[in-house]
């Protein structure tokens, strides 16, 4: 069992939680975690870079001059990659870099990522993060009180517009509902900040209906 302190927004400990490693798979599956991170990074690639090959540029396909007897090096048509205005040799083409993983593997990779953060003491739990209106300064103060000084993934139970707007201008801080958690996003941040409600939702979720 992993003991976690629950803090309020002022950084004072107000409660505690016990997390059973078995609820997160029991151990960190590093090969599966690596596969999920590679997929996450690959799916972020746009893949629209393209250049024109010799078949795509404008120009005649006629050989510029005869092969022998001119005293010059032999050449092809004006669209060859050796001439100015010709096509690019080994031209880039648009491609899809996306990778796929089965849903169960994605879920296990996410659990392994959360467990790895827990085992390395990089998870902070706060009792609530409710804001009456968006205010970046207030959220910065909460992070400071909780001693979060580096990149952080803030995990909440459901979408909260005031929290999103309060955090969007803070560098290296992202807000994500617990239902959208994935291994790539977790491993891209040094710390995880859970609300107590979000962490309990993750641990006590219905496995059959989990995404």
Buried (B, 14 or more C-beta within 10 A) or exposed (E): EBEBEBBBBEBEEEEEBEBEBEBBBEEBBEEBBEBBBEBBEBEEEEEEEEEBBBEEBEBEEEEBEEEEEEEEEEBBBBBBBEBEEBBBEEBEEEEEEEEEBEEEBBBBBBBBBBBBBBBEEBBBBBBEBEBEEBEEEBBBBBBEBBEBEEEBBBBBBEEBEBBBBBBEEBEEBBBBBBBEBBBBBBBBBBBBBBBBBBBBBBBEBEEEEEE
